[in-house]
Amino acid sequence: MFKKKLLSMSFSRESIIIFGFNAFLVLVFLLFQNTLPPVIPLFYGMPKGTAQLAPRIGIILPPAISAAITVTNIALLSTTRNDFLQKLLIVISFIVTLLSTVTVVRIFMLVSSL
């Protein structure tokens, strides 16, 4: 029933694709986690030094947060009928996913041994 309701919503296909991409990123970085050093620079807003470092499993944090934002936006999509708000939620999900992907790929390329 929920699946039918979700698929009948406008913009649900786009939001499911965005969520799937985030889940794919989490899986990819879990698979390539062994090519990373034990700690990675993840928290660039913190003071320079060890405060910026996180364990290598932390590389999945940005796409996981992005996926959580997308799930929240999917829930909000189901409650509103306002077309502009629905488009805005999809665009927000896309932008958050894009920024987290760029961040994680740059960190991965900076520190990985591939």
Secondary structure as GFF3:
##gff-version 3
##sequence-region A 1 114
A	DSSP	alpha_helix	2	8	.	.	.	ID=ss1
A	DSSP	alpha_helix	12	31	.	.	.	ID=ss2
A	DSSP	three_ten_helix	33	35	.	.	.	ID=ss3
A	DSSP	beta_strand	39	41	.	.	.	ID=ss4
A	DSSP	three_ten_helix	50	52	.	.	.	ID=ss5
A	DSSP	beta_strand	53	55	.	.	.	ID=ss6
A	DSSP	three_ten_helix	56	60	.	.	.	ID=ss7
A	DSSP	alpha_helix	61	79	.	.	.	ID=ss8
A	DSSP	alpha_helix	83	111	.	.	.	ID=ss9
###
